[in-house]
Amino acid sequence: MKLNIMFKKYFIDVIIAYFFVSFGFVSAQGWEEESKWEISGYFKNASSWMISGGNANEMLKCENIFQLEPMYRLSEDIEIFGIFRAYYDAVFDLEKSGWTDGFRFKKEIKKNNTNTVSDPVRELYANITWGRLFVRLGKQQVGWGEAIGMKMLDVVNPQDMRELNQLDFEDSHIPLWMANFIYYPPVMGTSLQLLLIPDIEPHYIPPAGYPFTPLLVNRYQQLEDQGILHLNRGPNMGKSISQNVKNMEIGVRWYQNLPYLEYSLNYFYHWSDVPGLYPGSPLYPDSPLYTPMNYDLKYNRFHTLGGSFTRIFDRFFGLEGVSLKGEIAAHLKDRVHYAYTSPLSDPTNPLGIKMAKTDSFNYYLALDKFFFTDYHVLLQFFQFISLDYEEGYFLDEVDSVFSLYLSTDYLQERILPDLLWVYSDDGSLWFRGRCTLKLTDYWSFNIGSNLYFEHPYGDQDNVFLEAKYEF
């Protein structure tokens, strides 16, 4: 039996048993035991409208979410926590024309869908403390990176890409079933983390026709509809990877917090989050699947080595209280698409595309400071470097990105505005401005916009409004 199936079945059975047994204890022992329960959650509507391009004035989403977050203390050393979601996107009921007209994948977008942000079981895990060892077993998120707006060391959980990077990564992560061990040695401020991840999932890429779908996905879907292209999404291809002990992802992280300095050393052996395109076996004219273009979608496995640091300075170039942050992520034996010939020049590979092994070195530096106590300024610089670049690669040899993040608060954290600019050296610019208004301890509203200039995804400018009731 595959490890992932065994792991999920065993863990879910244990969690369900714990919940039922715990509920029995609560009923039998009265109100004193009920203090072991904590239940919170929220109702939220998140809506957005596009304001430019061919889809201007059309609704992008109308998500309705009910989230329940129960936590039960089984003992002083064991806690059980879950996040469960009921989800429905009413955009297809409200928007009858434009991009929603004829969209074939409505069921995939509008209702609960596993391995996306709309998964009905978003998180479900047990926290176990045993001396210096902390263990978290179950479906969870692990954040290794702290960069805002772009990812660098945040490689553990895949991402739901239906809104690119517009959401905070905590909200766009796809949680995974895993065993998360953290050992705290008898040295102040240190920890050693081990991740064993049998649940292997890629990024969720929205299907063809969705506003933020990559251009190549739309083009490939057109060729498939015309019978020209056949993409093999069988086992270990396209949307799934055989989940067993041999394919398990493994992560290790050492962390230490020293006076004025904290750092980590990270290693992750994992699968790519998007598949590569490989020429498939020939499909002959007498086959019912005959097509001149037959390709397999496959994932590759590679190593990520890296680390992070935060250095706090009493004074930095005349400024007081400045933090210098950094992250490094070196990807070894990854794959990249490259055009080895012109299209239709090779009958066995009509697209003229192959996958090449590649190593890359990527880093992130940031200056972080609070001005006048409440004004947070974060200046970020990212660079993505291909160490073995060759002509024809579907990426640049060096990509540089500059970013500026500003945030503050007013009226005792009742009004929380923030601004984010992300500028790439190819000339594209993304601007996000938003403001959270906390009217009461229960009700809050979030308003804002995303504006794109010279962006490869085209005109996807949008405004958004979220209303949230927490309990």
Secondary structure, DSSP 8 states (H G I E B T S, - for coil): --HHHHHHHHHHHHHHHHHHHHHHHHHHH-HHHHTTEEEEEEEEEEEEEE-SGGGTT-EEEEEEEEEEEEEEEEETTEEEEEEEEEEEETHHHH--SGGGTT-TTHHHHHB--TTSTT-SEEEEEEEEEETTEEEEEEEE-------SSS-SS--SS-BB-TTTT-S-HHHHB--EEEEEEEE--SSTTEEEEEEEE------B---TTSTT--HHHHHHHHHHHTTSEEEE--TTBTT----SGGG-EEEEEEEEEETTEEEEEEEEEEE-SS-EEEE-----TTSTT--SEEEEEE--EEEEEEEEEEEEEEEETTEEEEEEEEEEEEEEEEEEEEE-S-TTSSTTSTT-EEEEEEEEEEEEEEEEEEETTTEEEEEEEEEEEETT--TTBSS-SEEEEEEEEEE--BTTTTEEEEEEEEEETTS-EEEEEEEEEE-SSSEEEEEEEEEEES-TT----EEEEEEEEE-
